[in-house]
Every structure is written in structure tokens, then in C-alpha cells.
């Protein structure tokens, strides 16, 4: 992820496809982040959020094996955690309340992920 420094930041990854989740985790860990997850389901993500005192940012896949991730996004919004969606869906598929949330197109490129997270978190 280039020179991006995510050292010590807790980043939640919510992704149900193993290979994508593993690639994202590897990229974030390589930049020094502490990866929370990857969580493959809404329930798993909710449990991680409940148990994590600090979440600095998050990347959310919109469709988790047929379940939409928007409840997780609502919880993160309430906690004022910056996040982005990673998806193949277009903007029209995202509820209006999340219109301002950044969206990464799959397949995710590590450089784009790093730039986006750096911007969201302020690094």
C-alpha cells in the first residue's frame, strides 16, 4: 500500500469471500493496521463491533451471502466510525442515507484501498 502508515489503527473488514478478505487483511496488516475480522456475516461483524472499544475505520462488502450489510453500516455511523463500501453494486443500490459513503469497486486494488482509508481516517 505504498507509504501509507496505518500502524496501530483498528480496521474492521467485513467480507464474505475468503480470497478477497485475505487479500485485504494482508494489505492492511502490511501497512501496520490491526485487522478486526474479516467478518463474513452481519452477525459476526456485529459481535466484533460490540467487543471492540476502538474501531478507527472499516471496509464493508455490501452483500454478505445474500444479507445486506446496511445494519452494520448503521451501527458504525452511530459510533462515528468512518467506513467505505467494497462492492460490485452501483450507487443506485445503496440506500440514500449512505449516499456520501465512499465506494470501492471490486476487485479491490491495494493502492486504492490505502488511499481511501488514509483519507477517511485522516492520515
Residue pairs with C-beta under 8 A, 6 or more apart in sequence:
1 27
1 28
1 30
1 31
1 110
1 111
1 113
1 114
2 111
2 114
4 31
4 114
4 115
4 117
4 118
4 123
5 31
5 32
5 123
6 28
6 31
6 32
6 33
6 114
6 117
6 118
6 121
6 123
7 31
7 32
7 33
8 32
8 33
8 34
9 32
9 33
9 34
9 56
9 57
9 121
9 123
10 33
10 34
10 36
10 52
10 54
10 55
10 56
11 28
11 33
11 34
11 35
11 36
11 55
11 56
11 57
11 58
11 59
11 117
12 36
12 37
12 39
12 45
12 48
12 49
12 52
12 55
12 57
12 58
12 59
12 60
12 76
12 81
12 83
13 21
13 24
13 25
13 28
13 35
13 36
13 37
13 38
13 39
13 58
13 59
14 37
14 38
14 39
14 40
14 45
14 58
14 59
14 60
14 61
14 64
14 69
14 72
15 21
15 24
15 37
15 38
15 39
15 40
15 59
15 61
15 64
15 86
16 40
16 41
16 61
16 63
16 64
16 65
17 61
18 40
20 61
20 86
20 106
20 107
20 108
21 37
21 38
21 40
22 38
23 108
23 110
24 35
24 38
24 59
24 86
24 108
24 113
25 35
25 37
25 38
27 110
27 113
27 114
28 35
28 113
28 117
29 35
31 114
36 48
36 52
36 55
37 44
37 45
37 48
39 45
39 47
39 48
40 64
40 65
41 64
41 65
41 67
42 64
42 67
42 69
42 71
42 72
45 60
45 69
45 72
46 71
46 72
46 75
49 55
49 72
49 75
49 76
49 79
55 76
55 79
55 81
56 81
56 82
56 121
57 81
57 82
57 83
57 117
57 120
57 121
58 76
58 81
58 82
58 83
58 84
59 83
59 84
59 85
59 86
59 104
59 113
59 117
60 69
60 72
60 73
60 76
60 83
60 84
60 85
60 86
61 69
61 85
61 86
61 87
62 68
62 69
62 70
62 85
62 86
62 87
62 89
62 93
62 94
63 69
63 87
63 89
69 85
70 95
70 98
73 83
73 85
73 98
73 101
76 83
82 120
82 121
83 101
83 120
84 101
84 102
84 103
84 104
84 116
84 117
84 120
85 94
85 98
85 101
85 102
85 103
85 104
86 103
86 104
86 106
86 108
87 93
87 103
87 104
87 105
87 106
88 105
88 106
91 99
91 103
94 101
94 103
102 116
102 120
104 112
104 113
104 116
117 123
